[in-house]
Amino acid sequence: MKVLFVVPEIRLDGEPYSIPLWAGVLASIVEKKGGQVGILDLNALRMNYGGKHVPNEKIIEEISSEKWDLIGIGGLTTTYSRMKEIIPMFRQYSKDSMIIAGGGWITYNPDEIMELIPEIDLACIGEGEETFSEIYDHIQSGKSDFEDIAGLCIRKNKEFHFTQPRSLIPNLDTVPYPAYDLYELDIYFKYSSLPYSVESINSKRRMTVVWERGCPRGCTFCSHNGMSRIDMQNILGKGDRRKGELLVREVDKENDTFSLPARWPTPRYAVDNVKMLYEKYQIDFLTISDENMTSNLKWTKEFCNLYKEEGLDKIIKWGTLGDAPSVATKPEIVKVMRDAGCSYISFGFESASNKVLNEDIKKGQSKDHLQKTINAIRGSGLTPIATFMIGNAHENINDLMETVSFWIKNKITVNPFICTPYVGSPIFYEYKDKVLQQYDDRIRILKQNAEGNKEMLHKVRLEAMDKFMKECGNATDYTATISEYFTIPELFALKQFMYKYDTRRMLQMAHQRYEQTGLEQWNHDEEWSKYCQICESKKMCEIKVSN
């Protein structure tokens, strides 16, 4: 069998940060089964075209070069727009190929996406290694019925059928290392430099790894490509985690499995992965793209000890992602990581308002955690790296002032993201109607008589979903907002003011909008009067009049 995996351009606003490893893992599975396999790595090849999309004629040339039995395509939710452009070309120029889609972009609403992209034959939900392996075996043996393969959405004429849910892989050490040699490594190495530490800036042969699946935090804006227990709860319960958990338990009972919200392979598996990358490709820096490495202190300490025992700390520096609660409560972990070659840890701080952190984001962290983490990072000799976002549902001007004053106090510069309700995140499920109505006002009208307009409502909602997903490129762009208080233009203005520490204009805007609307979200607390020119001017004038 001949299999082609297509890696779409992940984003077009910079250099290729990381290698999409899913294709290499599945390619390893095909190779072990004796099949022929190729990877069309558009994410890397775009750099040969000024960082833009790879021209259609180049894609057509590659697809037409062989007779592929199976074409697999996957990616993040941000790749939907590009998927919709290129998948019809697969069908047109490789008519007999089975087209299978997988990954975060299709995991959460495969039936909707397959209706919007009719060329897709099958969709894999969540983890794809075991599912794809079984699909391959079915095709190889001449079977055309996939009903007995768990974790699929199957097209049946104009209907879509879901097979039994698949349990998550209990032992991640069984996942093969990616077939790195099938990627455009020369291109990735060319763009190795990252502005996160001296070592990452000077890197010439940087490589990416991902070992963790899922995350123990329950952030409302986040999803995990269907590879965590939390994700499976949301997928099976259609946003109702309690309902979904009951179904997850049934699957675990049937398969004698149990998965925590976050899973790791053994530290030995991870260290051997790094050793292999050094021996085969002489890498000089490692980006560990695990969602939250510091949350598993035991695993991280064991990994760091093994890394040093193998002498890797002297030859391959590395950086990763962490979270504030784990570092704030066990700050010594930072020194352990630094001593093992870690040169940066990036944190998702999100907000410095305890109200927003508790009510909207629900990560389980507080402003105190953020401060202790900054202190621990600086105390270890590393530079704090943190991301923030604005536009959370109940965030008002006082919450934004809490955040920007935290930046000023700690002398950190941040260009915040705007909270985006990506498909699959808890806030998407909660605010789906609010999101879709921002793309088509007819939804609100048709819902008033939903039964009588059932068919039309489905069509309009699907069209709105298509528009929304096409706009989901990255969090620096705007799509829909879930903010109960601010419009998109207001958020963009506030984002710019915050980035520049321009509290004067933030509060001028607040006064103006409060006078115009009378809405309390614009009425700032007395605490912020020290930053407010209008409040200070009023006080000065009052003093002058009284004199």
Number of C-alpha atoms within 10 A of each C-alpha: 15 16 24 24 22 24 25 25 24 23 20 16 11 10 20 23 19 20 22 24 18 22 27 23 18 25 26 20 23 21 13 11 14 11 15 14 21 18 21 20 21 22 28 28 22 21 21 12 11 11 18 17 18 20 11 12 10 11 18 16 11 13 21 14 11 12 16 21 18 20 24 22 22 26 23 19 24 22 24 24 18 16 21 17 11 15 19 15 17 20 18 13 17 21 13 13 19 19 22 21 27 24 23 27 26 28 30 26 17 25 20 14 21 22 15 15 15 14 19 24 16 24 28 26 30 27 23 25 17 19 17 21 14 16 21 20 13 15 16 14 9 8 11 10 11 16 14 10 17 18 23 28 26 23 20 10 6 8 10 16 13 16 16 14 21 22 26 26 18 15 13 16 16 11 17 16 21 20 18 19 11 16 24 17 18 11 17 24 16 15 20 24 21 16 9 16 19 12 21 23 13 15 22 18 21 27 26 19 21 18 21 21 24 23 25 18 18 17 17 20 20 21 23 22 25 27 26 23 26 25 28 29 22 23 25 19 17 16 21 15 20 13 14 20 19 13 17 26 17 13 18 16 12 10 12 11 14 15 17 14 17 20 22 20 17 15 21 14 17 20 18 15 16 20 18 13 18 19 9 11 15 16 21 20 27 24 22 20 16 19 23 25 21 25 20 17 14 11 16 17 17 13 20 22 18 19 23 15 11 12 13 18 20 12 13 22 22 25 22 22 20 22 24 29 21 19 22 21 12 15 19 13 20 23 17 16 24 21 16 24 23 24 21 27 26 18 22 18 23 22 27 25 19 17 16 21 22 13 14 17 21 16 22 13 22 20 20 13 20 24 16 18 25 21 15 21 22 13 13 17 13 18 16 18 19 21 15 17 21 25 26 27 19 16 22 22 21 19 21 23 23 17 22 24 18 18 17 12 9 13 9 13 16 18 15 22 20 24 24 27 26 25 25 27 23 24 24 20 19 15 14 16 13 16 22 23 18 16 19 16 12 16 22 16 13 17 13 10 11 15 10 11 14 12 10 14 20 14 13 19 18 17 15 21 21 19 16 21 19 18 16 22 22 19 16 16 12 18 24 21 22 23 20 13 19 22 13 16 10 12 20 20 13 25 22 14 18 25 16 13 18 14 22 16 17 21 26 15 17 23 18 13 16 16 12 9 9 12 12 13 18 21 18 19 10 10 11 15 15 12 17 20 15 15 17 13 11 11 13 12 12 11 10 9 8 7 6
